[in-house]
């Protein structure tokens, strides 16, 4: 088992990632403040999340429901309150706790899931923010709605109460070279522009991770999902 991340290292890593985002934003002529950093904390201990929170990180992304619920309970007293994002595959029998406990869901690729999240979102909570996961590289083994079917899904999801369609998310095939990294991000940004031209008001492009965040920022990402660069390599 790896030792817990000391607060000094958490602060150092957070500063480094924010600097990378800032530098890429400036290269693109964008406002760095318009880009949100999501710390992907799946499989990481609560103490590491606490260290990052104390360094100023507020948004955390989880893939595994029970693990996430345990962390939420253990970190419930954190101030300011943490913002929790569900970013993993969603099974129908898991939608109620996701709708009850999370602030964002990035991995919606079927109307059935969006409808269940809407029906099960408690009335006293604000609308659940949703991103549609788009299989932008059109890989047969990847989850996500096909790009040519995204408009139909977006139109249906936008009509649901108690959820708010905020944007699109993708997990493209990994590439080493920046030009190749940028191509799927450019496609996702163009798809969001097309949806907005068709009457939507989407404001979130959830794209880019530790290895390709610069390419994502250059193509318009507004939400970067970073695990390794913040928490270290996975166990």
Residue pairs with C-beta under 8 A, 6 or more apart in sequence:
1 235
2 232
2 235
4 45
4 47
4 48
4 51
5 47
5 48
5 51
5 52
5 231
5 232
6 51
7 51
7 54
7 55
9 51
10 48
10 51
10 52
10 54
10 55
10 230
11 55
13 229
13 230
13 231
13 232
14 52
14 55
14 56
14 57
14 230
16 229
17 37
17 210
17 213
17 226
17 229
17 230
18 32
18 37
20 213
20 214
20 229
21 32
21 35
21 37
21 213
21 217
21 224
22 32
23 214
24 213
24 214
24 217
24 218
25 31
25 32
25 34
25 35
25 217
26 32
27 214
27 218
28 217
28 218
28 220
30 217
30 220
34 222
35 217
35 221
35 222
35 223
35 224
36 59
36 222
36 223
36 224
37 57
37 59
37 223
37 224
37 226
38 59
38 60
38 61
38 85
38 87
38 206
38 223
38 224
38 225
38 226
39 49
39 52
39 57
39 59
39 60
39 61
39 226
39 227
39 230
39 231
40 60
40 61
40 63
40 87
40 209
40 225
40 226
40 227
40 230
40 231
41 48
41 49
41 52
41 60
41 61
41 62
41 71
41 227
41 231
42 61
42 62
42 63
42 64
42 67
42 68
42 88
42 227
43 64
43 67
43 234
43 235
44 231
46 71
46 74
46 75
48 231
49 60
49 71
49 75
49 82
50 75
50 78
52 60
52 230
53 75
53 78
53 82
57 230
58 80
58 82
58 83
59 82
59 83
59 85
60 71
60 82
60 83
60 84
60 85
61 84
61 85
61 86
61 87
61 106
61 225
62 68
62 71
62 84
62 85
62 86
62 87
62 88
63 86
63 87
63 88
63 89
64 88
65 86
65 88
65 94
65 97
65 98
68 84
68 86
68 101
68 102
69 97
69 101
72 82
72 84
72 101
75 82
83 103
83 104
84 101
84 102
84 103
84 104
85 102
85 103
85 104
85 105
85 106
86 98
86 102
86 104
86 105
86 106
86 107
87 106
87 107
87 169
87 225
88 107
89 107
89 143
90 98
90 105
90 107
90 108
90 113
92 112
92 113
92 116
95 113
95 116
95 117
95 120
96 116
96 120
98 105
98 117
99 116
99 117
99 118
99 120
99 121
99 122
99 128
100 120
100 121
100 122
100 125
102 128
103 128
103 129
104 128
104 129
104 130
104 131
104 166
105 117
105 128
105 129
105 130
105 131
106 130
106 131
106 133
106 169
106 206
106 225
107 131
107 133
107 143
107 169
108 114
108 117
108 130
108 131
108 132
108 133
108 157
109 132
109 133
109 134
109 135
109 143
109 144
109 145
109 153
110 145
110 153
111 153
111 156
111 157
114 130
114 153
114 156
114 157
114 160
114 163
115 160
117 128
117 130
117 163
118 128
118 160
118 161
118 162
118 163
119 162
121 127
121 128
121 162
121 163
123 162
127 161
127 162
127 163
127 164
128 162
128 163
128 164
129 163
129 164
129 166
129 204
130 157
130 163
130 164
130 165
130 166
131 165
131 166
131 167
131 168
131 169
131 204
131 206
132 145
132 150
132 153
132 154
132 157
132 165
132 167
132 168
132 169
133 143
133 144
133 145
133 168
133 169
133 170
133 171
134 144
134 145
134 146
134 147
134 150
134 168
134 169
134 170
134 188
134 191
135 142
135 143
135 144
135 145
135 146
135 147
135 170
136 144
136 147
136 170
136 172
136 184
136 187
136 188
136 191
137 170
137 172
137 173
137 184
138 146
138 147
139 173
142 171
144 170
144 171
145 153
147 187
147 191
150 168
150 191
150 195
151 194
151 195
151 198
154 165
154 195
154 200
154 202
157 163
157 165
158 165
158 200
165 200
165 202
166 202
166 203
166 204
167 192
167 202
167 203
167 204
167 205
167 206
167 222
167 223
168 188
168 191
168 192
168 195
168 202
168 204
168 205
168 206
168 207
169 206
169 207
170 184
170 185
170 188
170 206
170 207
172 181
172 184
172 185
172 207
173 184
174 211
174 212
175 181
175 212
178 212
178 214
178 215
181 212
181 215
181 216
182 215
182 218
182 219
185 205
185 207
185 208
185 215
185 216
185 218
185 219
185 220
185 221
186 219
188 205
188 207
188 219
189 205
189 219
189 220
192 202
192 205
195 202
196 202
203 222
204 222
204 223
205 216
205 220
205 221
205 222
205 223
206 221
206 222
206 223
206 225
207 216
207 219
207 221
207 223
207 224
208 214
208 215
208 216
208 217
208 221
208 224
208 225
209 216
209 224
209 225
209 226
209 227
209 228
210 226
210 227
210 228
210 229
210 230
211 228
213 221
213 224
213 226
213 229
216 224
217 224
227 234
228 234
